[in-house]
Amino acid sequence: MSFKIKETKEKSNGRLYIVEAEGSKLHLLFTLHSIDRIIFWNLSVEQVLEALLYPDEVIIGHFNRYIAHKRHNGHVVRAVYEYKENMPVIVTVYKPSADRYFEGGGKFADKILS
């Protein structure tokens, strides 16, 4: 369960991360809002990438978006994403109490990294 950020590119609507994991090269777009939320919740991009690539569970959210959950110190990193042209676009990120949102793990409505 490891990954490496190979490259980042600034875009008008956010930041593109090119990541290598499990022999795959992935492109993930973090919106400006999601970057702001990462800072607000005092998270690292690596924590969010771990939640996206190696989630404990992925559920379906509003507007058919996906929510990747990764437990962390009694909380859960929640990364909300959708696909645009087959690329994951991270819409927002936050870190609430695990008791509120975590459903128990092992449920995967989607997987970015197959």
GROMACS elastic network, one bead per residue, 0.5 to 0.9 nm:
[ bonds ]
;  ai    aj funct       b0    kb
    1    21     6  0.79926   500
    1    22     6  0.77367   500
    1    50     6  0.85187   500
    1    53     6  0.86077   500
    1    54     6  0.70179   500
    2    20     6  0.87649   500
    2    21     6  0.62968   500
    2    22     6  0.74259   500
    2    50     6  0.82999   500
    2    54     6  0.88713   500
    3    19     6  0.67082   500
    3    20     6  0.55700   500
    3    22     6  0.73142   500
    3    46     6  0.89432   500
    3    49     6  0.85237   500
    3    50     6  0.81676   500
    3    53     6  0.84900   500
    4    18     6  0.86475   500
    4    19     6  0.55845   500
    4    20     6  0.52400   500
    4    21     6  0.65914   500
    5     8     6  0.76341   500
    5    17     6  0.68086   500
    5    18     6  0.60387   500
    5    20     6  0.64466   500
    5    21     6  0.89122   500
    5    46     6  0.86341   500
    6    17     6  0.77239   500
    6    18     6  0.55879   500
    6    19     6  0.54047   500
    6    20     6  0.65855   500
    6    25     6  0.88722   500
    7    16     6  0.82042   500
    7    17     6  0.60705   500
    7    18     6  0.51173   500
    7    19     6  0.71317   500
    8    15     6  0.67413   500
    8    16     6  0.54987   500
    8    18     6  0.61163   500
    8    19     6  0.88215   500
    9    14     6  0.87663   500
    9    15     6  0.57251   500
    9    16     6  0.50497   500
    9    17     6  0.67103   500
    9    18     6  0.82991   500
   10    13     6  0.83595   500
   10    14     6  0.63535   500
   10    16     6  0.63149   500
   10    17     6  0.89838   500
   11    14     6  0.50769   500
   11    15     6  0.53826   500
   11    16     6  0.67997   500
   11    29     6  0.87508   500
   11    31     6  0.89803   500
   12    15     6  0.80675   500
   12    32     6  0.86757   500
   13    29     6  0.87339   500
   13    30     6  0.83018   500
   13    31     6  0.57633   500
   13    32     6  0.59888   500
   13    33     6  0.89649   500
   14    29     6  0.67135   500
   14    30     6  0.54871   500
   14    33     6  0.79595   500
   14    34     6  0.83917   500
   14    35     6  0.76514   500
   15    28     6  0.83979   500
   15    29     6  0.57476   500
   15    30     6  0.52686   500
   15    31     6  0.65480   500
   15    32     6  0.73024   500
   15    35     6  0.81926   500
   16    27     6  0.67207   500
   16    28     6  0.57282   500
   16    30     6  0.62347   500
   16    31     6  0.86319   500
   17    26     6  0.79804   500
   17    27     6  0.57877   500
   17    28     6  0.52541   500
   17    29     6  0.62294   500
   17    30     6  0.75707   500
   18    25     6  0.68780   500
   18    26     6  0.56133   500
   18    28     6  0.65298   500
   18    29     6  0.87813   500
   19    24     6  0.81012   500
   19    25     6  0.57304   500
   19    26     6  0.51052   500
   19    27     6  0.64346   500
   19    28     6  0.77964   500
   19    49     6  0.89830   500
   20    23     6  0.65664   500
   20    24     6  0.55671   500
   20    26     6  0.61906   500
   20    27     6  0.89979   500
   21    24     6  0.53052   500
   21    25     6  0.66075   500
   21    26     6  0.76254   500
   21    53     6  0.82383   500
   21   113     6  0.79938   500
   22    25     6  0.85313   500
   22   113     6  0.81483   500
   24   113     6  0.82085   500
   26    87     6  0.84068   500
   26   112     6  0.87904   500
   26   113     6  0.84396   500
   27    87     6  0.64681   500
   27    88     6  0.73882   500
   28    87     6  0.62537   500
   28    88     6  0.52271   500
   28    89     6  0.60156   500
   28    90     6  0.73971   500
   29    87     6  0.74503   500
   29    88     6  0.63812   500
   29    90     6  0.61117   500
   29    91     6  0.88473   500
   30    33     6  0.80027   500
   30    34     6  0.59644   500
   30    35     6  0.64849   500
   30    88     6  0.85678   500
   30    89     6  0.59060   500
   30    91     6  0.68782   500
   30    92     6  0.83047   500
   31    34     6  0.51740   500
   31    35     6  0.63918   500
   31    36     6  0.87222   500
   31    89     6  0.69923   500
   31    90     6  0.60547   500
   31    91     6  0.58371   500
   31    92     6  0.76154   500
   32    35     6  0.51528   500
   32    36     6  0.62909   500
   32    37     6  0.87278   500
   32    91     6  0.84929   500
   32    92     6  0.89881   500
   33    36     6  0.50675   500
   33    37     6  0.62351   500
   33    38     6  0.86955   500
   33    90     6  0.89413   500
   33    91     6  0.68612   500
   33    92     6  0.62692   500
   33    93     6  0.86397   500
   34    38     6  0.61714   500
   34    39     6  0.87275   500
   34    79     6  0.86084   500
   34    80     6  0.88651   500
   34    90     6  0.64498   500
   34    91     6  0.55807   500
   34    93     6  0.56422   500
   34    94     6  0.87445   500
   35    38     6  0.50957   500
   35    39     6  0.64938   500
   35    40     6  0.86889   500
   35    45     6  0.83630   500
   35    92     6  0.78909   500
   35    93     6  0.81779   500
   36    39     6  0.52498   500
   36    40     6  0.61482   500
   36    41     6  0.87189   500
   36    92     6  0.86664   500
   36    93     6  0.89041   500
   37    41     6  0.59779   500
   37    42     6  0.82737   500
   37    43     6  0.84132   500
   37    92     6  0.65882   500
   37    93     6  0.57435   500
   37    94     6  0.65404   500
   38    41     6  0.53884   500
   38    42     6  0.60579   500
   38    43     6  0.50972   500
   38    44     6  0.65968   500
   38    45     6  0.71438   500
   38    48     6  0.80624   500
   38    92     6  0.83177   500
   38    93     6  0.62856   500
   38    94     6  0.71806   500
   39    42     6  0.50175   500
   39    43     6  0.62308   500
   39    44     6  0.77438   500
   40    43     6  0.77862   500
   40    94     6  0.85205   500
   41    93     6  0.82351   500
   41    94     6  0.62769   500
   41    95     6  0.65803   500
   43    46     6  0.82597   500
   43    47     6  0.64991   500
   43    48     6  0.74178   500
   43    77     6  0.86761   500
   43    94     6  0.85912   500
   43    95     6  0.84181   500
   44    47     6  0.52090   500
   44    48     6  0.66316   500
   44    49     6  0.87141   500
   45    48     6  0.51438   500
   45    49     6  0.60853   500
   45    50     6  0.85335   500
   46    50     6  0.60189   500
   46    51     6  0.85834   500
   47    50     6  0.51077   500
   47    51     6  0.63485   500
   47    52     6  0.87621   500
   47    70     6  0.86751   500
   47    77     6  0.77827   500
   48    51     6  0.50416   500
   48    52     6  0.62483   500
   48    53     6  0.86238   500
   48    70     6  0.85395   500
   48    77     6  0.69686   500
   48    78     6  0.80713   500
   48    79     6  0.66933   500
   48    93     6  0.77034   500
   49    53     6  0.59068   500
   49    54     6  0.80085   500
   49    79     6  0.88097   500
   50    53     6  0.52182   500
   50    54     6  0.53418   500
   50    55     6  0.69044   500
   50    70     6  0.76525   500
   51    54     6  0.54826   500
   51    56     6  0.75913   500
   51    57     6  0.89488   500
   51    68     6  0.60015   500
   51    69     6  0.59223   500
   51    71     6  0.84151   500
   51    77     6  0.66252   500
   51    78     6  0.74577   500
   51    79     6  0.69555   500
   52    55     6  0.57478   500
   52    58     6  0.87676   500
   52    67     6  0.86630   500
   52    68     6  0.57173   500
   52    69     6  0.77687   500
   52    70     6  0.81909   500
   52    78     6  0.88883   500
   52    79     6  0.67880   500
   52    81     6  0.88166   500
   52   111     6  0.81057   500
   52   112     6  0.68969   500
   52   113     6  0.82784   500
   53    68     6  0.86726   500
   53   111     6  0.75061   500
   53   112     6  0.61045   500
   53   113     6  0.56005   500
   53   114     6  0.88979   500
   54    57     6  0.86927   500
   54    68     6  0.87527   500
   54    70     6  0.77788   500
   54   111     6  0.85418   500
   54   112     6  0.87340   500
   54   113     6  0.76767   500
   55    58     6  0.67060   500
   55    68     6  0.57644   500
   55    69     6  0.54831   500
   55    70     6  0.51528   500
   55    71     6  0.85089   500
   55   105     6  0.85643   500
   55   106     6  0.89013   500
   55   108     6  0.86285   500
   55   111     6  0.83293   500
   56    68     6  0.76190   500
   56    69     6  0.57407   500
   56    70     6  0.51969   500
   56    71     6  0.70974   500
   56   104     6  0.83020   500
   56   105     6  0.50662   500
   56   106     6  0.61693   500
   56   107     6  0.78474   500
   56   108     6  0.84127   500
   57    67     6  0.83179   500
   57    68     6  0.60753   500
   57    69     6  0.53893   500
   57    70     6  0.72121   500
   57   102     6  0.81741   500
   57   103     6  0.79015   500
   57   104     6  0.78079   500
   57   106     6  0.53632   500
   57   108     6  0.53567   500
   57   109     6  0.80874   500
   57   110     6  0.88927   500
   58    66     6  0.65446   500
   58    67     6  0.54181   500
   58    69     6  0.60567   500
   58   105     6  0.82711   500
   58   106     6  0.82965   500
   58   107     6  0.61664   500
   58   109     6  0.54571   500
   58   110     6  0.61366   500
   58   111     6  0.74387   500
   59    65     6  0.86092   500
   59    66     6  0.57556   500
   59    67     6  0.52683   500
   59    68     6  0.66855   500
   59    69     6  0.81169   500
   59   103     6  0.88710   500
   59   107     6  0.71219   500
   59   108     6  0.63739   500
   59   109     6  0.53629   500
   59   110     6  0.76004   500
   60    63     6  0.86540   500
   60    64     6  0.60938   500
   60    65     6  0.58607   500
   60    67     6  0.61036   500
   60    68     6  0.89449   500
   60   109     6  0.63797   500
   60   110     6  0.84014   500
   61    64     6  0.58022   500
   61    65     6  0.50647   500
   61    66     6  0.54475   500
   61    67     6  0.61304   500
   61    80     6  0.78310   500
   62    65     6  0.58445   500
   62    66     6  0.81455   500
   63    66     6  0.89305   500
   64    82     6  0.77478   500
   65    80     6  0.67194   500
   65    81     6  0.57643   500
   65    83     6  0.81957   500
   66    79     6  0.81182   500
   66    80     6  0.56869   500
   66    81     6  0.53592   500
   66    82     6  0.61676   500
   66   109     6  0.74542   500
   66   110     6  0.71700   500
   67    78     6  0.61855   500
   67    79     6  0.54881   500
   67    81     6  0.63702   500
   67    82     6  0.88611   500
   67   109     6  0.89147   500
   67   110     6  0.89749   500
   68    77     6  0.77823   500
   68    78     6  0.56477   500
   68    79     6  0.51766   500
   68    80     6  0.65068   500
   68    81     6  0.79728   500
   68   108     6  0.87174   500
   68   110     6  0.86480   500
   68   111     6  0.87707   500
   69    76     6  0.60304   500
   69    77     6  0.56240   500
   69    79     6  0.67712   500
   69   101     6  0.86048   500
   69   102     6  0.70725   500
   69   105     6  0.83253   500
   70    75     6  0.84480   500
   70    76     6  0.53524   500
   70    77     6  0.51680   500
   70    78     6  0.69095   500
   70    79     6  0.87621   500
   70   102     6  0.85992   500
   70   105     6  0.89085   500
   71    74     6  0.68583   500
   71    75     6  0.57990   500
   71    77     6  0.62925   500
   71    78     6  0.88912   500
   71    98     6  0.67727   500
   71   102     6  0.78801   500
   72    75     6  0.51596   500
   72    76     6  0.55127   500
   72    77     6  0.68763   500
   72    95     6  0.87901   500
   72    98     6  0.82358   500
   73    76     6  0.78747   500
   73    98     6  0.87548   500
   74    96     6  0.89159   500
   74    97     6  0.62736   500
   74    98     6  0.56986   500
   74    99     6  0.78598   500
   75    95     6  0.61694   500
   75    96     6  0.56046   500
   75    99     6  0.76533   500
   75   100     6  0.89607   500
   75   102     6  0.87279   500
   76    94     6  0.81926   500
   76    95     6  0.54273   500
   76    96     6  0.59339   500
   76    97     6  0.61759   500
   76    99     6  0.86312   500
   76   101     6  0.76854   500
   76   102     6  0.69416   500
   77    93     6  0.72013   500
   77    94     6  0.60087   500
   77    96     6  0.72345   500
   77    98     6  0.85229   500
   78    92     6  0.82437   500
   78    93     6  0.55697   500
   78    94     6  0.53838   500
   78    95     6  0.60226   500
   78    96     6  0.78062   500
   78   101     6  0.87805   500
   79    90     6  0.68048   500
   79    91     6  0.76626   500
   79    92     6  0.61045   500
   79    94     6  0.68333   500
   79    95     6  0.88474   500
   80    89     6  0.85521   500
   80    90     6  0.58866   500
   80    91     6  0.55531   500
   80    92     6  0.53442   500
   80    93     6  0.61797   500
   80    94     6  0.87551   500
   81    88     6  0.63158   500
   81    89     6  0.53689   500
   81    91     6  0.52447   500
   81    92     6  0.72501   500
   81    93     6  0.89498   500
   82    87     6  0.81309   500
   82    88     6  0.56716   500
   82    89     6  0.54005   500
   82    90     6  0.67122   500
   82    91     6  0.73311   500
   83    86     6  0.54129   500
   83    87     6  0.51963   500
   83    89     6  0.57839   500
   83    90     6  0.86967   500
   84    87     6  0.53191   500
   84    88     6  0.65850   500
   84    89     6  0.66980   500
   85    88     6  0.84960   500
   88   112     6  0.74835   500
   90    93     6  0.77595   500
   95    98     6  0.83726   500
   96    99     6  0.84825   500
   96   100     6  0.72702   500
   96   101     6  0.77104   500
   97   100     6  0.56444   500
   97   101     6  0.72537   500
   97   102     6  0.83950   500
   98   101     6  0.56255   500
   98   102     6  0.51402   500
   98   103     6  0.86549   500
   99   102     6  0.61054   500
   99   103     6  0.84521   500
  100   103     6  0.86624   500
  102   105     6  0.72323   500
  103   106     6  0.88776   500
  103   107     6  0.82443   500
  104   107     6  0.79730   500
  105   108     6  0.83854   500
  107   110     6  0.89715   500
  108   111     6  0.67195   500
  110   114     6  0.89754   500
  111   114     6  0.57859   500
